[in-house]
Amino acid sequence: MQPPLLPGFPPQLLDRYEPLEFLGEGGFAKVFKVKRKSDGEIVALKIPRINEKTSSLFLKEIAAWYHLNHPNIVRLYKADILPVPYLELEYIEGVPLNGETIRDLDRYPKPVDEKTALKLIRGISEGLKHAHSKGIWHLDLKPLNVLLRSDLTPKITDWGLAKISARSSLSTHSGYSPLYAAPEQLDEGTYGSPDHRTDIYGLGVILYELLTGKLPYEGYTPGAIVGKILAKDVKPVPPSKINPALARYDGIIEKLLAKRKEERYQSVEEFLRALEDLEILHREREELKKSLEETEQTLKRSRSREEIKRLTKEAVEKTAKLALLSARLNDKAELLNALEDLKFYTKEQHDELQNAISQVELMLKEGIPIGEDFIERLKVLLHRIEREA
């Protein structure tokens, strides 16, 4: 007996697939859970609405997706335009939660705890890293395009706007979601063309929402939100202002969501390293602050000239290290405190140090992340101050 036909399922595919469930519908396609008749395998079938305008988009989706094989990317098994256009995809089962099945990150309740946020963002980043290594960019990264396995493994789907860099001159940038769009997707004239760093901005929006339960920019209308995304003087509220326990993520979020792509992490690998370093550097910095406090207390009590000299040198080295760690964490307030303290220990480098302080104050005022070039120059300056002590 033939199973009842699900509404919208193409009858031309009934000889190949048994439709089991309607999973959802986007602007581009309907998606069904089906059983492949050749081997009984459960897969997802995506049925795009094809016309003259979207046929090139469909072909582009196939071209990009075929090259992607990674645990954090939904696998494309097969695609064809005959007898009707369709994509046969890996079926992602979703997460059981409070008696219902949550299939994507958009519907998953937020905020989540830090451990869950980091598991999800690391998984999404690993998938992106794989795609970027093949010159493929997503350009519409958002929670709706992140499907969830039952163990909460994220899987990036809908590479319909994936951009192959070798063909970038043929690409257009329409079709993304404005609420999750990067500035360069909304105004190329001001911010340049979208590229792999556009996906890094997308990671920032997702991480921000996972940690805070809010979007970086909010407004009553999409137009108001777009205006905030594009305004150079409007910055997202730091996560610590929403929840003080999230203070350690302020620097990373600021760099991910930098308006100018040149000021973001320049690769997914760089972001993942920053995430790994965050815990280590944060712990190291807290230990160093405690140790420096003890050194300063001992220095105040000390009477011996030799001991004062030794403790002064120790205090300078620890303060310099604290400054460098704070710079790497993009913690400008803590960096300023350390640099101000170093003014008491140098005469020769006083002007250079004051110049560095002025630069950090400007970055703090303008909301500009601390870049690698500044950190390299800071290392040289700190080394000179240490040698003087």
N, C-alpha and C positions, 0 to 999 in steps of 0.2 A: 504493500500500500504506500503511495506517494505521501510524504509528510506535507502538512499545509505550507503553502508558500508564504514566506514573510513579506510584508509590504515593501516594495522597493527592490526586492532581490531579483536580478535578471533571470528570467526563465531559460535563457540561452546557456547558462552555466550549470543547470541542474544535472546534466549528465556527468559533470566533474565533481560537484560539491553538494553536500547535503546541508542546507541552512539550519542552524541550531538556535541562533539568537541575534537580534539586532542590537549592536553595541553602542551606536551613536552616529552623529552626523555633524560635519563641520561645513565651512563655506565651500569646500572643494569636493567633498566625497561623503558617501555613506559607508559605514563599516559593519560587517557581520562576522559572527563566530560561526565557522562551518567545519564540517568533517570532509576531508579529502577522500573521495571514493576509491582512489587507486590504492591507498594503504591505510585508510582509517585515521590518519593523523589529523589532530585538531589544529586549525590555523585560523588566522583572521583574513578576511577578504575585504579589500578597500575598493569601492566602486566609484570612480571619479565621474563628475559631470563634465563631459567633454564637449566643447564647441570650438569654433575657430580661435577664439581668444585664449582658451585654456589648454589647447592641444600641445602647444610648445612647453607650457609649464609641466604638463603630465610627462612628456618625453624627458624633460630636464630632471624631474623627480626620479625617474627610473635610472637615468645615467649616473646620477650622484649616488643614489642609494645602493646600487649594485656593488659599489667598491667598498662598502662598509660592513665589516664583520668584527663585532666587539661585544663583550658581555653587557655593556651599558648602552647599546644601540639596538633597536628593534630590527630584526633580520628580515631582509627582503628575499623571498625564495624564488618568486617568479613574477613576471609581468608581461602583459600582452595587450594589444588593442583589438584582438579578435577572439571570440565572436563579438565581445564587447570589451571596452577598456577595463582592466582590473589589475590589482596588485595583490599577490598572495604573500602574507606576512606572518611572522612569528606571532603566535597568540600569547598575550600577556594577561595573566589571570586576575590581577588586582589584589588588593589587601582587604581581608575581612575586618570590619570595624563597626562596632555597635549594631550588629545585625544586618549591615549592608556591605556591598562590595565597592571599594573605592578604587577606580581603575587608573586615575591620573592624579598628579600632584596638585592640580587646581582644586580638586574636591577634598583633598586631605586637610583636616583641621590644622590651623596655624594660630599662634606660633607653636613651634615644636621645641623640645629640649635641645640643648647644645649638641649632645652626642648624636641625636637623630639628624639634626641640621648638617653636621659635619659628614656623617655617613652619606647622606643624600647628595650634598654638594661635591664631595670627592668622587662619587660614582658618576655624576653628570659630567664632571671635569675630565675624568678618564675617557669617557665616550667622546667628548669634544676633542681631546688630545689626539685620539686615533683618527678622527675625521680631518682635523687640521693637518696631520702628518701626510695626508693624501691630497691636500690642497682643497678640501671641501669645507665650506662654512655653512652653518645652519641659517643664520640671519632671522630666525623667528623663534628664538629660545624663550620659552615661557612655561609655567607649570602645566598648562593644558597639553603641551607637547612632550611631557615627561610621564610615561606610563610606569606603573608600579607592579613589581612582582609581590608574591605573598610575603616574602621575607624583607620587603621594603627596598629591594634593589631597584634603582631607577633605570629606565630604558628610554633613550631619546627617540622620538618618532617624528613623522611628518617632515621629511627632508625635501619637501616640495619647493622650498625656496633656497635649498642648498646652492651655494655659489661655488663653482669650480674656478679657482683663480686663473687658470690658463685661458678661460673663456670669459673673463670678467668684463671685457669690452662689449660683450653681447648681452650682458645681464642688465636687468632693471631691478629696482628696489621696492616695487609696490607689493602689497599683500601681507606685510608684517602687521603685528598688533600694536597700535599706537601707545597703549598703556605700558608696554614693555619695551618700546623702541628706544634705541640709542640716539643721541643728538644728530649724529651723521646720517641716520636714516630719515630724519625729518628735515634736515637742512644741509645738503651737501656743499652748498656755496660757502657756508661758514665753517663747517666741521670736516669737510672732505668726504671721500667715498667710503661706504661700509667695507669692512674687511674682517679678518679673523678677530680683531680686537673688539668688533661689534658683539661677537659671542661672549667675550670676556665681560663686557658691560651687562649682557644678559645674565651671566652667572651672578653678578653683583645684585641685580634686582631680585633674583630667586633667593639668594642667601639672605638679603635684607628682609624679605617677606617671611622666610622660614624662621628667622630669629625674632622678629618684632611683631609679626602678624599684620604688618602694614606694607603698602607700597612706598617707595622712596618719595614719590611725588603724588599728592592727592588733590582732588578738586571736584567741584560739582558737575563739571562737564569735561568730556575728552579734550575739548579745545583749551580749557584752563590748564589741564595737566600737560598737554603738549607745550603750552607757553612756558611752564615751569621747567620742563626738560630742556628747552632751548635757551632759557635766560641764564646768561653767564654768572650773574650775581645771586642766583637762587640755588642753594645747595640742599641736599637731603638732611633731615634731622638726624644727627648721629644716633646710632642704636642705644648708646648709654643714656641719652635724654629720655628714651622710652622705657628702658630698663637698665638701671645703673650696673647690674651684674654683667652687662654685655660690653662694658668699656673696652675690653681688650680687642674687640672687633672693629672699633671706630676707624682705626688706621687702614685696615684691610678694605673695609667697605668704601671708605673715601677714595682709595686708589682704584678699586673696581669700577666705581661709578663716576670717575673723572669725566667731565664733559668732553675734554679733548682726548682723543684716543692715544695720543703720544704720551699722556701722563698716566695711563692705566698700566697694569701689568702687560708686558709686551708679548707674552705667550701664556698658554695654560700651564706649562711646566713651571714658569716663574711664579704664578699664583699658587700652585700646589706646594712649591718649596716654601713660600711665605706662610702657608697654612701650617706646614710641618714646623717651621721655625717659630711660629707664634707661641706655641706651648713651651718650647725649650727656652726661647728668649725671655718670655714672660717670667718663667720660674727662675731663670738665671738672674734677671734684673732684680727680682724681689730679694733674692739671697744677697746680691751685691749691695743693694740699698741698706740692708740690715748690717752687712759687714762694714760698709762705709761709715755708718752711724757709730759703730763701735770704735772704728779707727779715729774718728773725729773726737769722740768722748775721751779716748786715751790721750790724744794729742793735747787736749785742753788741760789735762792733769800733769802732763809730762814736764820735767824740769831739765833733763839732760839734753845738751845741744845735739849730741849724736842721735839720740832717740827722736828728738823733734824733727831732725833732718830725714830720718828713715820713715817716720810716720807721715811726714808731709809728702814724701815721694809716693808712699803707698796710697794716700788720699787722692793725689793727682791721678795716679794710674787707675784707681777704682772709679773716679769721677769721669775720666776719659772713656773708660769702658762702658759706663752707664750711659754716657752721651751717645756712643756708637750704637748700643743696643736699642736705645729709644729712637734713634734715626731709622734703624732697620724696621722697627715696629710702626714707623710713621706716626710716632707719638710726639707731636711738636711741643706740647706744653711741658712734658718731662724733659725733653731735649733742651729747651730754653733754661729750665732750672739748673741742669748740669752745666751748661755753657756759662751761665751767670756765675756759678760757684767757681769755675776755672779762672775767672778774671782775677781772683785773689792770688793765684799762683803763677801768673806770668806777667812779665814786663815787655819782653821782646816780641811776643805774638799778640799783644793787647789789641792793636788795630785790626789785625786779621780776624781775631776772635770777635770783636765788636761787629765787624762786617758780616761774619757768619750768623751772629745773633739777629742782625737786621734782616738778613735773608729769611731766616726761620720765622721771624715776626710777620714778614710780608706773606709768606706761605700760609701762615696761620690765619691771617686776615682775609686772604683771597681764597682760602680753601684749596690750595694747591698741594698735592701729595709730594713728599720728599722723594726726589729722583736719585737714581744710581750715581749720576755725575756729581751731585752734591755730596753724597756719602763718600765717594772716592776723595774729593777735595777735603772733606772733614777728617778723614783718616790721616792725611798728610799733616794737617794743622794740629791734630791731637798728638801725633807722634812728636812734633816739634816742641809742644808744650811739655810733654813727658820728659824729653831730653833736657829741657831747661831746669826742671824741678831738682 
